[in-house]
Amino acid sequence: MAVPVQPSLPRPVRVLVVDDSAFMRYSISQYLNERPDLQVVGAARDGREALDLIPRLDPDVVTLDVEMPRLDGLSTLREIMQRFPRPVVMLSSMTREGAAETIQALTLGAVDFVTKPTSNVNIRSVLDEAAQKILRAASAHIRPVSLLARKPPAPVVEAAPKGGGRPLKHHEPVVLIGTSTGGPRALHEVVPALPADLPAAVVIVQHMPAGFTHSLAERLDSLSKLKVKEAQPGDSLLVGQALLAPGGFHMLFDENLQVTLNQNPTVHGVRPAVDVTLISLIQRLGRSVIAVILTGMGSDGTNGATLLHSMGGRVIAEHESTSVVWGMPRSVVEAGAADFILPLPEVASRIEQLVQESRNG
């Protein structure tokens, strides 16, 4: 098992840059080396070269391109997670294929991703983002990848369509799952474990920019018994369905429990924000909401969880031992709003238990 890198290193964070583009390798390396808190210890043009360099250079963080010759980013990531587990930040394109591969990388163990610039004009902002995410990744807890995640994804086979869901009854709860850094992997473990007949509606808020949540919803849907879809205006809360907040939009629910989206200013520096959706649900449903706050940086979700807890609603926070970044769950715990503090493998079964208790009580 990998030993977590401490958040306050007595030396600069050591980075290995892996990218097919000589221009990107040079640009990233030059920019990062200008910072006193980061040091590029090497650069590789493809996955094979990276796997040779990692045991020799022992970087704290690896930045990894998705599309590379000889050994692509996903194959390289699998090898890193099995042989040299450590934080990895992916460099991804904004294409639909790039988004799908990025979501797959995040479920395989990558901590975060940075969208590659579409031109030289915006490269500075991309490098700023990369530097911040590398520093955050250095403090991530890297857990062993499960056997399921190590297997290459099976070809998508068109299965029998899932049920369209049915309207909530007055005694049935809504489960809100909120997460950020490390979230796709956590969702990959929790959502597929929920049964198709779970007598509750599910809402998911994952901090993620526009263009990537559609691929996340598709991947979760392919693995889950529940129907998972990226939410659209007018969607209703349905039993048997999970709605994922679209990247770049806050998601709320109106008096008819239908989705509304807006691009109001960020909350906690993010959009979608967990607190926005959670408080909206509490305003409509009160203590019938069950909140689940998983791995993530910052404190988003704490305000809503505190409000829900004060009303007698139930709140689950992920335990530090399984959180990639114990920020959001820790904030909920420190606010005294967590009814259960659980490692990730126990979350789905506790959701089922709380749903049944909510229906019966």
Secondary structure, DSSP 8 states (H G I E B T S, - for coil): ------SS-SS-EEEEEE-S-HHHHHHHHHHHHTSTTEEEEEEESSHHHHHHHHHHH--SEEEEESS-SSS-HHHHHHHHHHHS---EEEEE-SSHHHHHHHHHHHHHT--EEEE--SSGGGHHHHHHHHHHHHHHHTT-------HHHHS--------------EE--TT--EEEEEE-TTHHHHHHHHGGGS-TT-SSEEEEEE---TTTHHHHHHHHHHH-SSEEEE--TT-B-EETEEEE--TTSEEEE-TTSBEEEE----BTTBSS-HHHHHHHHHHHHGGGEEEEE-SBSS-TTHHHHHHHHHTT-EEEEE-TTT-SSBSHHHHHHHTT--SEEE-GGGHHHHHHHHHHHHHH-
